[in-house]
Amino acid sequence: MQLPEKKVSDEMTYLILEDNVDNDPCKFALMNRETSERFILQSANPEIQQAWVLDISQVLDTQRDFLNGLGLMSEILLFLEIISLWMSSENCESGDITLKICNVMPQDSGIYTCVATNELGTASTSATIKVQDSAADGATITWKENFDFAYTELNEIGRGRFAVVKKCIHKATRKDVAVKFVNKKMKKKEQAAHEAAMLQHLQHPQYITIHDTYESPSSYILVLELMDDGRLLDYLMNHDELMEEKIAFYIRDTMEALQYLHNCRVAHLDIKPENLLIDLRIPVPRVKLIDLEDAVQITGHYHVHHLLGNPEFAAPEVLQGAPVSLGTDIWSLGVLTYVMLSGVSPFLDESREETCINVCRVDFSFPHEYFCDVSHAAKDFIHVILQEDFRRRPTAATCLQHPWLQFHNGSYSKIPLDTSRLATFIERRKHQFDVRPVPNVKSFIMSRMNPGT
C-alpha cells in the first residue's frame, strides 16, 4: 500500500480491537487509541468473523512492542499485513473485504494501492482519493420548516450568548432531544450552518450528535442529542470527598476529547466549565464537549478570535487580537485545571480589564492556602501549559504523556480537596452571562503593558 508521505510520531500508539460493531456479529473494528480513528471490517458470516478476531488478537498481542515509536501510517501498513494473513486463510473462501478509514483530513489525499497475496498469486488495485475539506462548510446543511409539527417544547435547559437551548420531545418517536434555538438577529445563517456542519463532521463519543436542522421566522434550530446529566463541575461537587486523582482523570478525559478535535485541525476556542458536560449513561462516566459555534478549522490562514464576555479562560493571543491556534484550547484547559484543584480562578481580578492584564502577563502563582493539598506533579502540569507563547505550549498528545495524567502514578495527593471555594466559583458563574464584549481590550492592554509608547 503506497501512502502520501507522513511524519512519523515518536510517541507510542497502538490499536484496540472492538467486537460486534453496531451490534452486528459479522462486523468488528480496530481503533487507534491515541486518535480514536477506526478501521471497520465486515465478514461474510459470524464464523469467519470469529476466526478473524482470534487471528488479529494474536497478532496485536505480539506486535505491541513493535508499535512503539510508530505513527498511524505504520499501523495501517501493519493492518494490511493482517488482512493479507486473513485472505490466505481457509476460512476466507469468498466474499469482499472492505477497509474503511474514518476521520480523514485533506492532507490524507493521495494515491492508495491495496495489494492482496495468497498461495495463488498477487492482485492489486489503486485509487486516487481526494479528501474534501468539509468540516467548516455549511453549504450542505438543509434547513427544514415546520419544527412545531415535529416537536413539542418542554422546558429551557440552557442559555448562551446567541441562543437558547430547550428540552423537546419528538412527537412521532416520543424521544427527548435538546434543541438549540439560534437567534437570527444575533447570528447569520452561515454561522449557524457552520456549527451544524461541524457537528456532522465530528464522529466521536465525546461530542454530541446532531439529529436535524430547522428554520423558523426567528431562529435557526439545531436538534441535538440530549445530555441531561449536568455539568462536570456540578457532578464533581456531589462527591463526598473530591480527590486530586479524580480531577486528573477528568482532565485527561477532556484532553482526549481535545486531542480528537485537534487531530481534525479544529480549535474549539470556548473551553470553559459551562461547556463540559458529564455522561452518566455509560459504566464509566465521560466528559462531553459542547458548543462548537466558535470552533474553526486551523489552516494556513490566520484566524483572529474576538473575545466576547469574561476573559477568565481566554488565552493571551485572544485578548491581544493575535491569530489563534490549537494551543489556544490547551491554555484554557490549563486554567480549568487550576480552578478544579483550587476553587479559584488564576487570573481573575476586580475588573475585566485587570483580568486581561493578568492573563497577558501570565501573572499567576500557587498560594499555599489554596494548593497545600495539591501534588507537585499537578502544579507542574499547569505550569507547563500556561505559557504566554502558544508555540511553547504542549500539544494535546504531549499533555497526555505528562506524569500527572498517567493512571495510578502514585504522585497524587491523598488528602481530600477543600471544595468550598469551588462551590463559590460555580455559584458565581451561574449568575454570569458572557454576552458583553470587553471594550477596546486590545488598546487597553497595549497601553498598560507598554506605558512608554
DODREN-436249 format. One record per residue (C-alpha): x, y, z; residue number from 1. Coordinates in nm, 2 decimals. Layout:
N
<atom <X; Y; Z>; NUM>
...
This chain:
453
<atom <0.00; 0.00; 0.00>; 1>
<atom <0.15; 0.33; -0.11>; 2>
<atom <0.06; 0.63; 0.11>; 3>
<atom <0.13; 1.00; 0.10>; 4>
<atom <0.44; 1.09; 0.28>; 5>
<atom <0.38; 1.14; 0.65>; 6>
<atom <0.57; 1.24; 0.96>; 7>
<atom <0.61; 0.95; 1.20>; 8>
<atom <0.54; 1.02; 1.57>; 9>
<atom <0.79; 0.94; 1.84>; 10>
<atom <0.51; 0.85; 2.08>; 11>
<atom <0.36; 0.51; 2.13>; 12>
<atom <0.03; 0.45; 1.96>; 13>
<atom <-0.14; 0.11; 1.93>; 14>
<atom <-0.46; -0.05; 1.81>; 15>
<atom <-0.76; -0.18; 2.01>; 16>
<atom <-0.99; -0.45; 1.89>; 17>
<atom <-1.37; -0.37; 1.90>; 18>
<atom <-1.60; -0.67; 1.86>; 19>
<atom <-1.97; -0.66; 1.74>; 20>
<atom <-1.96; -0.31; 1.60>; 21>
<atom <-2.32; -0.17; 1.56>; 22>
<atom <-2.44; -0.49; 1.73>; 23>
<atom <-2.35; -0.67; 1.41>; 24>
<atom <-2.19; -1.02; 1.48>; 25>
<atom <-2.02; -1.00; 1.14>; 26>
<atom <-1.86; -0.66; 1.19>; 27>
<atom <-1.56; -0.56; 1.40>; 28>
<atom <-1.31; -0.27; 1.41>; 29>
<atom <-0.96; -0.17; 1.50>; 30>
<atom <-0.93; 0.17; 1.68>; 31>
<atom <-0.62; 0.38; 1.72>; 32>
<atom <-0.63; 0.45; 2.10>; 33>
<atom <-0.45; 0.79; 2.06>; 34>
<atom <-0.66; 0.94; 1.77>; 35>
<atom <-0.98; 0.73; 1.80>; 36>
<atom <-0.96; 0.66; 1.43>; 37>
<atom <-1.13; 0.33; 1.34>; 38>
<atom <-1.08; 0.07; 1.07>; 39>
<atom <-1.40; -0.14; 1.01>; 40>
<atom <-1.43; -0.48; 0.86>; 41>
<atom <-1.73; -0.70; 0.79>; 42>
<atom <-1.71; -1.07; 0.73>; 43>
<atom <-1.95; -1.29; 0.53>; 44>
<atom <-2.07; -1.47; 0.84>; 45>
<atom <-2.01; -1.49; 1.22>; 46>
<atom <-1.79; -1.79; 1.19>; 47>
<atom <-1.54; -1.61; 0.97>; 48>
<atom <-1.56; -1.30; 1.19>; 49>
<atom <-1.47; -1.51; 1.50>; 50>
<atom <-1.17; -1.66; 1.32>; 51>
<atom <-1.05; -1.32; 1.21>; 52>
<atom <-1.09; -1.18; 1.56>; 53>
<atom <-0.88; -1.46; 1.71>; 54>
<atom <-0.61; -1.42; 1.45>; 55>
<atom <-0.59; -1.04; 1.49>; 56>
<atom <-0.59; -1.06; 1.87>; 57>
<atom <-0.28; -1.28; 1.85>; 58>
<atom <-0.11; -1.05; 1.61>; 59>
<atom <-0.18; -0.75; 1.82>; 60>
<atom <-0.05; -0.92; 2.13>; 61>
<atom <0.28; -1.00; 1.97>; 62>
<atom <0.32; -0.66; 1.79>; 63>
<atom <0.26; -0.41; 2.06>; 64>
<atom <0.63; -0.36; 2.14>; 65>
<atom <0.70; -0.32; 1.77>; 66>
<atom <0.44; -0.04; 1.75>; 67>
<atom <0.64; 0.17; 2.00>; 68>
<atom <0.77; 0.48; 1.81>; 69>
<atom <0.54; 0.42; 1.51>; 70>
<atom <0.26; 0.65; 1.39>; 71>
<atom <-0.07; 0.59; 1.24>; 72>
<atom <0.06; 0.52; 0.89>; 73>
<atom <0.27; 0.23; 1.02>; 74>
<atom <-0.03; 0.09; 1.19>; 75>
<atom <-0.22; 0.10; 0.86>; 76>
<atom <0.06; -0.09; 0.70>; 77>
<atom <0.06; -0.35; 0.98>; 78>
<atom <-0.32; -0.37; 0.95>; 79>
<atom <-0.29; -0.45; 0.58>; 80>
<atom <-0.04; -0.72; 0.66>; 81>
<atom <-0.31; -0.87; 0.88>; 82>
<atom <-0.56; -0.85; 0.60>; 83>
<atom <-0.32; -1.05; 0.38>; 84>
<atom <-0.30; -1.32; 0.65>; 85>
<atom <-0.68; -1.34; 0.66>; 86>
<atom <-0.71; -1.37; 0.28>; 87>
<atom <-0.48; -1.66; 0.28>; 88>
<atom <-0.68; -1.84; 0.55>; 89>
<atom <-0.90; -2.13; 0.46>; 90>
<atom <-1.18; -1.96; 0.65>; 91>
<atom <-1.19; -1.68; 0.38>; 92>
<atom <-1.31; -1.88; 0.08>; 93>
<atom <-1.52; -1.59; -0.08>; 94>
<atom <-1.66; -1.25; -0.02>; 95>
<atom <-1.53; -0.90; -0.03>; 96>
<atom <-1.32; -0.73; 0.23>; 97>
<atom <-1.37; -0.36; 0.28>; 98>
<atom <-1.12; -0.13; 0.46>; 99>
<atom <-1.28; 0.19; 0.59>; 100>
<atom <-1.06; 0.47; 0.71>; 101>
<atom <-1.26; 0.72; 0.92>; 102>
<atom <-1.20; 1.08; 1.01>; 103>
<atom <-0.96; 1.15; 0.72>; 104>
<atom <-0.83; 1.50; 0.66>; 105>
<atom <-0.75; 1.69; 0.33>; 106>
<atom <-0.38; 1.62; 0.38>; 107>
<atom <-0.46; 1.24; 0.35>; 108>
<atom <-0.54; 1.29; -0.02>; 109>
<atom <-0.32; 1.08; -0.25>; 110>
<atom <-0.28; 0.75; -0.44>; 111>
<atom <-0.37; 0.45; -0.24>; 112>
<atom <-0.27; 0.10; -0.36>; 113>
<atom <-0.40; -0.22; -0.19>; 114>
<atom <-0.22; -0.55; -0.25>; 115>
<atom <-0.37; -0.89; -0.17>; 116>
<atom <-0.15; -1.20; -0.17>; 117>
<atom <-0.22; -1.57; -0.12>; 118>
<atom <-0.08; -1.90; -0.24>; 119>
<atom <-0.22; -1.85; -0.59>; 120>
<atom <-0.05; -1.51; -0.65>; 121>
<atom <-0.09; -1.14; -0.60>; 122>
<atom <-0.35; -0.89; -0.71>; 123>
<atom <-0.36; -0.52; -0.65>; 124>
<atom <-0.57; -0.21; -0.72>; 125>
<atom <-0.51; 0.16; -0.69>; 126>
<atom <-0.73; 0.46; -0.65>; 127>
<atom <-0.67; 0.84; -0.63>; 128>
<atom <-0.85; 0.97; -0.32>; 129>
<atom <-0.93; 1.34; -0.28>; 130>
<atom <-1.05; 1.43; 0.07>; 131>
<atom <-1.26; 1.75; 0.06>; 132>
<atom <-1.23; 1.99; 0.35>; 133>
<atom <-1.60; 2.00; 0.45>; 134>
<atom <-1.57; 2.05; 0.83>; 135>
<atom <-1.64; 2.42; 0.81>; 136>
<atom <-1.86; 2.42; 0.51>; 137>
<atom <-2.22; 2.48; 0.60>; 138>
<atom <-2.34; 2.47; 0.24>; 139>
<atom <-2.46; 2.11; 0.27>; 140>
<atom <-2.70; 2.19; 0.56>; 141>
<atom <-3.07; 2.16; 0.48>; 142>
<atom <-3.30; 2.38; 0.68>; 143>
<atom <-3.65; 2.23; 0.72>; 144>
<atom <-3.96; 2.41; 0.80>; 145>
<atom <-4.25; 2.34; 1.05>; 146>
<atom <-4.05; 2.25; 1.35>; 147>
<atom <-4.36; 2.27; 1.57>; 148>
<atom <-4.53; 2.00; 1.37>; 149>
<atom <-4.25; 1.75; 1.46>; 150>
<atom <-4.15; 1.86; 1.81>; 151>
<atom <-4.31; 1.98; 2.14>; 152>
<atom <-4.11; 2.22; 2.36>; 153>
<atom <-4.09; 2.11; 2.73>; 154>
<atom <-3.86; 2.35; 2.92>; 155>
<atom <-3.55; 2.56; 2.89>; 156>
<atom <-3.23; 2.39; 2.99>; 157>
<atom <-2.96; 2.65; 2.90>; 158>
<atom <-2.89; 3.00; 2.76>; 159>
<atom <-2.59; 3.13; 2.59>; 160>
<atom <-2.47; 3.44; 2.41>; 161>
<atom <-2.68; 3.40; 2.10>; 162>
<atom <-2.90; 3.10; 2.16>; 163>
<atom <-3.14; 2.93; 2.40>; 164>
<atom <-3.14; 2.55; 2.45>; 165>
<atom <-3.47; 2.37; 2.53>; 166>
<atom <-3.56; 2.02; 2.61>; 167>
<atom <-3.81; 1.90; 2.35>; 168>
<atom <-3.98; 1.58; 2.26>; 169>
<atom <-4.02; 1.43; 1.91>; 170>
<atom <-4.39; 1.37; 1.86>; 171>
<atom <-4.36; 1.06; 1.65>; 172>
<atom <-4.10; 0.87; 1.85>; 173>
<atom <-4.15; 1.03; 2.19>; 174>
<atom <-3.77; 1.07; 2.21>; 175>
<atom <-3.64; 1.36; 2.42>; 176>
<atom <-3.39; 1.59; 2.25>; 177>
<atom <-3.20; 1.91; 2.32>; 178>
<atom <-3.29; 2.19; 2.07>; 179>
<atom <-3.08; 2.49; 2.02>; 180>
<atom <-3.26; 2.80; 1.90>; 181>
<atom <-3.01; 3.04; 1.75>; 182>
<atom <-3.14; 3.40; 1.73>; 183>
<atom <-3.15; 3.53; 1.37>; 184>
<atom <-3.09; 3.88; 1.49>; 185>
<atom <-2.76; 3.77; 1.66>; 186>
<atom <-2.63; 3.52; 1.41>; 187>
<atom <-2.61; 3.49; 1.04>; 188>
<atom <-2.74; 3.17; 0.86>; 189>
<atom <-2.39; 3.07; 0.75>; 190>
<atom <-2.27; 3.09; 1.11>; 191>
<atom <-2.55; 2.86; 1.23>; 192>
<atom <-2.48; 2.63; 0.94>; 193>
<atom <-2.11; 2.62; 1.03>; 194>
<atom <-2.18; 2.49; 1.37>; 195>
<atom <-2.43; 2.23; 1.23>; 196>
<atom <-2.17; 2.11; 0.97>; 197>
<atom <-1.90; 2.09; 1.24>; 198>
<atom <-2.12; 1.86; 1.45>; 199>
<atom <-2.20; 1.65; 1.15>; 200>
<atom <-1.83; 1.61; 1.07>; 201>
<atom <-1.72; 1.51; 1.42>; 202>
<atom <-1.78; 1.14; 1.48>; 203>
<atom <-1.67; 1.08; 1.84>; 204>
<atom <-1.84; 0.97; 2.16>; 205>
<atom <-1.73; 1.29; 2.34>; 206>
<atom <-1.92; 1.52; 2.11>; 207>
<atom <-2.29; 1.54; 2.09>; 208>
<atom <-2.48; 1.41; 1.79>; 209>
<atom <-2.69; 1.65; 1.57>; 210>
<atom <-3.02; 1.49; 1.45>; 211>
<atom <-3.17; 1.76; 1.23>; 212>
<atom <-3.19; 2.13; 1.14>; 213>
<atom <-3.49; 2.36; 1.10>; 214>
<atom <-3.56; 2.72; 1.04>; 215>
<atom <-3.83; 2.94; 1.18>; 216>
<atom <-3.91; 3.31; 1.13>; 217>
<atom <-3.70; 3.40; 1.43>; 218>
<atom <-3.44; 3.12; 1.48>; 219>
<atom <-3.21; 2.87; 1.32>; 220>
<atom <-3.29; 2.54; 1.50>; 221>
<atom <-3.04; 2.26; 1.57>; 222>
<atom <-3.19; 1.93; 1.71>; 223>
<atom <-2.92; 1.77; 1.92>; 224>
<atom <-2.86; 1.47; 2.14>; 225>
<atom <-3.00; 1.54; 2.49>; 226>
<atom <-2.74; 1.54; 2.77>; 227>
<atom <-2.94; 1.58; 3.10>; 228>
<atom <-2.68; 1.45; 3.35>; 229>
<atom <-2.55; 1.80; 3.41>; 230>
<atom <-2.21; 1.98; 3.41>; 231>
<atom <-1.88; 1.82; 3.50>; 232>
<atom <-1.81; 2.06; 3.79>; 233>
<atom <-2.16; 2.00; 3.95>; 234>
<atom <-2.10; 1.63; 3.92>; 235>
<atom <-1.76; 1.65; 4.10>; 236>
<atom <-1.92; 1.87; 4.37>; 237>
<atom <-2.16; 1.59; 4.45>; 238>
<atom <-1.88; 1.36; 4.57>; 239>
<atom <-1.85; 1.32; 4.94>; 240>
<atom <-1.47; 1.36; 4.90>; 241>
<atom <-1.31; 1.51; 4.60>; 242>
<atom <-0.96; 1.37; 4.54>; 243>
<atom <-0.69; 1.50; 4.31>; 244>
<atom <-0.68; 1.17; 4.13>; 245>
<atom <-1.04; 1.22; 4.03>; 246>
<atom <-0.97; 1.56; 3.88>; 247>
<atom <-0.67; 1.42; 3.69>; 248>
<atom <-0.90; 1.15; 3.55>; 249>
<atom <-1.15; 1.40; 3.40>; 250>
<atom <-0.88; 1.64; 3.28>; 251>
<atom <-0.73; 1.35; 3.10>; 252>
<atom <-1.07; 1.27; 2.96>; 253>
<atom <-1.12; 1.62; 2.84>; 254>
<atom <-0.78; 1.63; 2.69>; 255>
<atom <-0.85; 1.32; 2.49>; 256>
<atom <-1.16; 1.49; 2.35>; 257>
<atom <-0.95; 1.79; 2.26>; 258>
<atom <-0.69; 1.56; 2.10>; 259>
<atom <-0.95; 1.42; 1.87>; 260>
<atom <-1.07; 1.77; 1.77>; 261>
<atom <-0.71; 1.89; 1.72>; 262>
<atom <-0.63; 1.58; 1.50>; 263>
<atom <-0.91; 1.72; 1.28>; 264>
<atom <-0.72; 2.05; 1.28>; 265>
<atom <-1.02; 2.22; 1.46>; 266>
<atom <-0.98; 2.46; 1.75>; 267>
<atom <-1.28; 2.48; 1.99>; 268>
<atom <-1.20; 2.83; 2.12>; 269>
<atom <-1.45; 2.83; 2.40>; 270>
<atom <-1.33; 2.58; 2.66>; 271>
<atom <-1.49; 2.67; 2.99>; 272>
<atom <-1.68; 2.49; 3.27>; 273>
<atom <-2.02; 2.55; 3.11>; 274>
<atom <-1.92; 2.36; 2.80>; 275>
<atom <-1.81; 2.04; 2.98>; 276>
<atom <-2.10; 1.80; 3.05>; 277>
<atom <-2.09; 1.46; 3.21>; 278>
<atom <-2.24; 1.15; 3.05>; 279>
<atom <-2.36; 0.91; 3.32>; 280>
<atom <-2.54; 0.67; 3.08>; 281>
<atom <-2.22; 0.46; 3.05>; 282>
<atom <-2.04; 0.24; 3.31>; 283>
<atom <-1.75; 0.49; 3.34>; 284>
<atom <-1.88; 0.85; 3.33>; 285>
<atom <-1.73; 1.05; 3.05>; 286>
<atom <-1.69; 1.42; 2.96>; 287>
<atom <-1.87; 1.56; 2.66>; 288>
<atom <-1.76; 1.89; 2.50>; 289>
<atom <-2.04; 2.10; 2.37>; 290>
<atom <-2.09; 2.44; 2.20>; 291>
<atom <-1.89; 2.45; 1.88>; 292>
<atom <-2.03; 2.78; 1.75>; 293>
<atom <-1.68; 2.94; 1.79>; 294>
<atom <-1.48; 2.64; 1.66>; 295>
<atom <-1.27; 2.70; 1.35>; 296>
<atom <-1.06; 2.49; 1.12>; 297>
<atom <-0.69; 2.58; 1.17>; 298>
<atom <-0.54; 2.61; 0.82>; 299>
<atom <-0.26; 2.82; 0.67>; 300>
<atom <-0.48; 3.13; 0.70>; 301>
<atom <-0.47; 3.33; 1.02>; 302>
<atom <-0.78; 3.35; 1.23>; 303>
<atom <-0.83; 3.62; 1.49>; 304>
<atom <-1.10; 3.52; 1.75>; 305>
<atom <-1.29; 3.82; 1.90>; 306>
<atom <-1.34; 3.79; 2.27>; 307>
<atom <-1.70; 3.81; 2.40>; 308>
<atom <-1.77; 3.82; 2.77>; 309>
<atom <-1.55; 3.71; 3.06>; 310>
<atom <-1.18; 3.67; 2.98>; 311>
<atom <-1.11; 3.42; 3.27>; 312>
<atom <-1.04; 3.13; 3.03>; 313>
<atom <-0.91; 3.32; 2.73>; 314>
<atom <-0.56; 3.28; 2.61>; 315>
<atom <-0.32; 3.59; 2.57>; 316>
<atom <-0.34; 3.58; 2.19>; 317>
<atom <-0.72; 3.61; 2.21>; 318>
<atom <-0.70; 3.92; 2.42>; 319>
<atom <-0.42; 4.07; 2.22>; 320>
<atom <-0.61; 4.02; 1.89>; 321>
<atom <-0.34; 3.79; 1.76>; 322>
<atom <-0.41; 3.47; 1.55>; 323>
<atom <-0.53; 3.17; 1.75>; 324>
<atom <-0.41; 2.81; 1.72>; 325>
<atom <-0.48; 2.47; 1.86>; 326>
<atom <-0.27; 2.58; 2.16>; 327>
<atom <-0.54; 2.83; 2.25>; 328>
<atom <-0.75; 2.54; 2.37>; 329>
<atom <-0.46; 2.40; 2.57>; 330>
<atom <-0.43; 2.73; 2.76>; 331>
<atom <-0.80; 2.72; 2.85>; 332>
<atom <-0.78; 2.37; 2.98>; 333>
<atom <-0.48; 2.47; 3.19>; 334>
<atom <-0.68; 2.74; 3.36>; 335>
<atom <-0.97; 2.50; 3.41>; 336>
<atom <-0.73; 2.25; 3.58>; 337>
<atom <-0.62; 2.53; 3.82>; 338>
<atom <-0.98; 2.61; 3.90>; 339>
<atom <-1.08; 2.25; 3.97>; 340>
<atom <-0.78; 2.19; 4.20>; 341>
<atom <-0.80; 2.52; 4.40>; 342>
<atom <-1.16; 2.65; 4.35>; 343>
<atom <-1.02; 2.99; 4.25>; 344>
<atom <-0.95; 3.15; 3.91>; 345>
<atom <-0.58; 3.21; 3.85>; 346>
<atom <-0.61; 3.55; 3.67>; 347>
<atom <-0.94; 3.69; 3.79>; 348>
<atom <-0.92; 4.04; 3.92>; 349>
<atom <-1.16; 4.32; 4.03>; 350>
<atom <-1.23; 4.43; 3.67>; 351>
<atom <-1.23; 4.26; 3.33>; 352>
<atom <-0.95; 4.49; 3.22>; 353>
<atom <-0.73; 4.39; 3.51>; 354>
<atom <-0.81; 4.03; 3.45>; 355>
<atom <-0.69; 4.07; 3.09>; 356>
<atom <-0.36; 4.23; 3.20>; 357>
<atom <-0.30; 3.93; 3.44>; 358>
<atom <-0.36; 3.69; 3.16>; 359>
<atom <-0.13; 3.86; 2.91>; 360>
<atom <0.14; 3.89; 3.18>; 361>
<atom <0.08; 3.52; 3.28>; 362>
<atom <0.06; 3.66; 3.63>; 363>
<atom <-0.04; 3.37; 3.85>; 364>
<atom <0.10; 3.17; 4.14>; 365>
<atom <0.02; 2.87; 4.36>; 366>
<atom <-0.07; 3.02; 4.70>; 367>
<atom <-0.01; 2.78; 4.98>; 368>
<atom <-0.36; 2.83; 5.13>; 369>
<atom <-0.51; 2.70; 4.80>; 370>
<atom <-0.26; 2.44; 4.69>; 371>
<atom <-0.13; 2.30; 5.02>; 372>
<atom <-0.30; 1.97; 4.95>; 373>
<atom <-0.21; 1.95; 4.58>; 374>
<atom <0.08; 1.75; 4.44>; 375>
<atom <0.39; 1.89; 4.28>; 376>
<atom <0.30; 1.70; 3.96>; 377>
<atom <-0.03; 1.88; 3.93>; 378>
<atom <0.13; 2.22; 3.97>; 379>
<atom <0.39; 2.13; 3.71>; 380>
<atom <0.12; 2.02; 3.47>; 381>
<atom <-0.04; 2.37; 3.50>; 382>
<atom <0.29; 2.55; 3.48>; 383>
<atom <0.39; 2.36; 3.16>; 384>
<atom <0.06; 2.45; 2.99>; 385>
<atom <0.02; 2.82; 3.09>; 386>
<atom <0.29; 2.96; 2.85>; 387>
<atom <0.24; 3.30; 2.70>; 388>
<atom <0.38; 3.20; 2.36>; 389>
<atom <0.14; 2.94; 2.21>; 390>
<atom <0.43; 2.78; 2.03>; 391>
<atom <0.58; 2.67; 2.37>; 392>
<atom <0.26; 2.51; 2.49>; 393>
<atom <0.24; 2.13; 2.46>; 394>
<atom <0.01; 1.96; 2.22>; 395>
<atom <-0.28; 1.76; 2.35>; 396>
<atom <-0.09; 1.44; 2.27>; 397>
<atom <0.21; 1.57; 2.47>; 398>
<atom <-0.01; 1.67; 2.76>; 399>
<atom <-0.15; 1.32; 2.78>; 400>
<atom <0.21; 1.19; 2.83>; 401>
<atom <0.26; 1.42; 3.14>; 402>
<atom <0.32; 1.22; 3.46>; 403>
<atom <0.02; 1.38; 3.63>; 404>
<atom <-0.22; 1.23; 3.38>; 405>
<atom <-0.09; 0.88; 3.40>; 406>
<atom <-0.32; 0.64; 3.57>; 407>
<atom <-0.22; 0.52; 3.92>; 408>
<atom <0.12; 0.70; 3.91>; 409>
<atom <0.14; 0.73; 4.29>; 410>
<atom <0.21; 1.11; 4.29>; 411>
<atom <-0.15; 1.22; 4.37>; 412>
<atom <-0.22; 1.39; 4.70>; 413>
<atom <-0.41; 1.16; 4.93>; 414>
<atom <-0.58; 1.44; 5.11>; 415>
<atom <-0.94; 1.53; 5.00>; 416>
<atom <-0.96; 1.87; 4.84>; 417>
<atom <-1.14; 2.16; 5.00>; 418>
<atom <-1.44; 2.22; 4.77>; 419>
<atom <-1.59; 2.52; 4.95>; 420>
<atom <-1.41; 2.76; 4.71>; 421>
<atom <-1.51; 2.56; 4.41>; 422>
<atom <-1.88; 2.58; 4.52>; 423>
<atom <-1.84; 2.96; 4.54>; 424>
<atom <-1.68; 2.96; 4.19>; 425>
<atom <-1.97; 2.76; 4.04>; 426>
<atom <-2.23; 2.98; 4.20>; 427>
<atom <-2.06; 3.29; 4.07>; 428>
<atom <-2.05; 3.15; 3.71>; 429>
<atom <-2.42; 3.07; 3.73>; 430>
<atom <-2.50; 3.44; 3.76>; 431>
<atom <-2.26; 3.55; 3.49>; 432>
<atom <-2.36; 3.58; 3.12>; 433>
<atom <-2.08; 3.60; 2.86>; 434>
<atom <-2.27; 3.84; 2.63>; 435>
<atom <-2.10; 4.17; 2.68>; 436>
<atom <-1.77; 4.23; 2.49>; 437>
<atom <-1.48; 4.39; 2.66>; 438>
<atom <-1.45; 4.73; 2.50>; 439>
<atom <-1.12; 4.83; 2.34>; 440>
<atom <-0.94; 4.55; 2.52>; 441>
<atom <-0.65; 4.53; 2.28>; 442>
<atom <-0.57; 4.90; 2.30>; 443>
<atom <-0.61; 4.89; 2.68>; 444>
<atom <-0.37; 4.60; 2.71>; 445>
<atom <-0.11; 4.77; 2.48>; 446>
<atom <-0.12; 5.09; 2.68>; 447>
<atom <-0.08; 4.91; 3.02>; 448>
<atom <0.19; 4.67; 2.91>; 449>
<atom <0.38; 4.94; 2.71>; 450>
<atom <0.33; 5.26; 2.91>; 451>
<atom <0.61; 5.45; 2.74>; 452>
<atom <0.46; 5.42; 2.39>; 453>
